[in-house]
Amino acid sequence: MRLTTQGALLVLATVTVSVVAGAQTKSPAAKKPRVFFIEPKNNATVSSPVQMKFGSEGIEIAAVPKGEVTKTRPGIAHYHVGIDETCLPAGKAIVKGTPSWVHFGDGSNVFESQLTPGKHKLALQLGDDLHVTMPGTCTVITVNVK
């Protein structure tokens, strides 16, 4: 069977449209960034010093670059823990040296803290390279220190 020039162009056009349409299919959406305590669990009874371990999804955790940082790297953050704090609004700078907020600009995800006996709120919040809070990336748990 011989294809005419018109038929060959029709086949070529069909194949091209199929390839382009396949390339434009949506890939699965990236996970929305979230942050969580691996330990302790919410409402856990713990002893001091309190051992904390953090986790996240949908974002890369990395150390803040050395030197003077003037811009952020997209999709990269580091942890901050607020002792007896609640989540800060998105877009707010977490001021270094604030006694109730601990910065993990080195990219670490573990922390040990002496807490007095009683109930304490622990806020885990992500910040970008400029220590500015990111939307939807904070969680608060309560622990009871015996």
C-alpha positions as CSV (number, residue, x, y, z in Angstrom):
1,M,0.0,0.0,0.0
2,R,1.4,3.4,-1.0
3,L,0.8,6.5,1.0
4,T,0.2,9.7,-0.8
5,T,2.0,12.8,0.3
6,Q,-1.2,14.0,1.8
7,G,-1.7,10.8,3.7
8,A,1.9,10.8,5.0
9,L,1.5,14.3,6.2
10,L,-1.8,13.3,8.0
11,V,0.0,10.4,9.7
12,L,2.9,12.7,10.7
13,A,0.6,15.3,12.1
14,T,-1.4,12.7,14.1
15,V,1.8,11.3,15.6
16,T,3.1,14.8,16.4
17,V,-0.1,15.8,18.2
18,S,-0.1,12.5,20.2
19,V,3.5,13.1,21.3
20,V,2.9,16.7,22.3
21,A,-0.3,15.8,24.1
22,G,1.5,13.1,26.0
23,A,4.2,15.5,27.0
24,Q,1.7,17.9,28.4
25,T,-0.1,15.5,30.7
26,K,0.1,16.7,34.2
27,S,2.6,15.0,36.5
28,P,1.5,14.2,40.0
29,A,1.3,17.5,42.0
30,A,4.3,18.1,44.3
31,K,3.5,17.5,47.9
32,K,2.5,20.5,49.9
33,P,5.3,21.3,52.4
34,R,4.5,20.2,55.9
35,V,6.4,19.8,59.2
36,F,5.9,17.5,62.1
37,F,7.4,16.2,65.4
38,I,8.7,12.6,65.1
39,E,9.2,12.7,68.8
40,P,7.8,13.4,71.2
41,K,4.2,12.7,70.2
42,N,1.4,15.2,71.0
43,N,0.3,14.9,74.7
44,A,3.2,12.7,75.6
45,T,4.5,12.6,79.2
46,V,8.3,13.1,79.0
47,S,11.2,13.6,81.3
48,S,13.6,16.6,81.1
49,P,15.8,17.0,79.2
50,V,13.2,16.6,76.5
51,Q,14.4,14.8,73.3
52,M,12.9,16.2,70.1
53,K,13.2,14.9,66.6
54,F,11.6,16.8,63.6
55,G,10.5,15.7,60.2
56,S,9.1,17.3,57.0
57,E,7.7,16.5,53.6
58,G,7.6,18.4,50.3
59,I,10.6,20.6,51.1
60,E,14.3,20.2,51.4
61,I,15.9,20.9,54.8
62,A,19.4,22.4,54.5
63,A,21.8,24.6,56.4
64,V,21.6,28.3,55.8
65,P,24.6,29.4,53.6
66,K,27.6,30.9,55.3
67,G,28.2,34.6,55.2
68,E,25.6,37.3,54.6
69,V,22.5,35.9,53.1
70,T,20.5,38.3,50.9
71,K,18.1,36.0,49.1
72,T,16.4,32.7,49.7
73,R,16.8,29.4,47.8
74,P,13.4,28.2,46.6
75,G,12.1,24.9,48.1
76,I,14.7,25.0,50.9
77,A,14.2,25.7,54.6
78,H,15.4,24.9,58.1
79,Y,13.7,24.2,61.4
80,H,12.8,26.5,64.3
81,V,11.3,25.4,67.6
82,G,9.3,27.7,69.8
83,I,9.1,26.8,73.5
84,D,5.7,27.7,74.9
85,E,4.9,29.5,71.6
86,T,2.3,29.2,68.9
87,C,2.8,29.4,65.2
88,L,3.9,32.7,63.8
89,P,2.1,34.0,60.7
90,A,3.5,33.3,57.3
91,G,6.0,35.9,56.1
92,K,7.2,36.9,59.6
93,A,10.9,36.9,60.5
94,I,11.9,34.7,63.4
95,V,14.3,37.0,65.2
96,K,17.6,35.3,66.1
97,G,18.4,35.5,69.8
98,T,14.7,35.4,70.8
99,P,14.9,33.2,74.0
100,S,11.7,31.3,73.2
101,W,12.7,30.4,69.6
102,V,15.6,28.0,68.8
103,H,17.1,28.2,65.3
104,F,18.5,25.2,63.5
105,G,20.3,27.1,60.7
106,D,22.8,24.2,60.5
107,G,20.0,22.0,59.0
108,S,19.8,19.6,62.0
109,N,16.6,17.9,63.0
110,V,17.2,16.9,66.6
111,F,17.2,18.9,69.8
112,E,17.4,18.3,73.6
113,S,16.0,20.9,76.0
114,Q,15.6,21.2,79.7
115,L,12.0,22.1,80.5
116,T,10.4,22.6,83.9
117,P,7.8,20.2,85.2
118,G,4.3,20.8,83.8
119,K,2.6,21.3,80.5
120,H,4.5,22.9,77.6
121,K,3.6,23.9,74.1
122,L,6.2,23.1,71.4
123,A,5.9,24.9,68.0
124,L,7.9,23.5,65.1
125,Q,8.1,26.0,62.2
126,L,10.0,26.2,59.0
127,G,11.9,29.3,57.9
128,D,13.7,30.1,54.7
129,D,17.3,31.2,54.4
130,L,16.3,34.7,55.8
131,H,14.5,33.0,58.8
132,V,11.1,34.1,57.4
133,T,8.2,31.8,58.1
134,M,6.7,29.8,55.3
135,P,2.9,29.3,54.7
136,G,1.4,26.1,56.2
137,T,4.7,24.9,57.7
138,C,4.1,25.0,61.4
139,T,2.7,22.5,63.9
140,V,2.2,22.8,67.7
141,I,2.1,19.9,70.2
142,T,1.7,19.8,73.9
143,V,3.9,17.7,76.2
144,N,3.7,17.0,79.9
145,V,7.1,17.1,81.7
146,K,7.2,15.0,84.9
